[in-house]
Amino acid sequence: MSVATTPAAASATAAHRSPRQRRTRLLVVFALLAAAIVYLLVEGLGSSLDYFDTVSQALAHKTKIGTTVFRLEGLVVPGSVRRTARGADFEVSGGGHEVVVHNVGSPPQLFQQNIPVVVVGHFASRSSDLFVSNQIMVKHSPTYIAEHPARVRAPNGTVR
């Protein structure tokens, strides 16, 4: 006896399946699709969340963090900002600790002392308190803006 390989024979074979087999097969297909959608959502949302460590958290986990790139959040220490030809050097504080930041790149226009920032970079070494950064993000929460309305200015000089 030979196996039918024509399209008509294949559809005839599918038509001979019991309703229970078709229902089971359909449930398996839907379960696989649902699992794939859930996986994509979890992966997409997980990678899109922006995490940062505060100064005290980063210092507490410095040996574990090492020189891997991460985001560091802190308040720019008043009087510590020094503009350089390649960016800016300054200190950020948080939780009673301070970290020296060496930034290479152009700081944003709103960057100044005594404001919260998030800097992207890494510690120079596992034992160093020097944080080497290539990006500064000025962090303005609604509370900060309400407390310091004169500090948040648009490029044209108007207060935001």
Secondary structure, DSSP 4 states (H G I P E B T S, - for coil): -PPP-SHHHHHHHHHTS-HHHHHHHHHHHHHHHHHHHHHHHHHHHHHH----EEHHHHHHTHHHHTT--EEEEEEEPTT--EEETTEEEEEEEETTEEEEEEEESPPPTT--TTSEEEEEEEESSTT--EEEEEEEEE---HHHHHH-TTT-B-TTS-B-
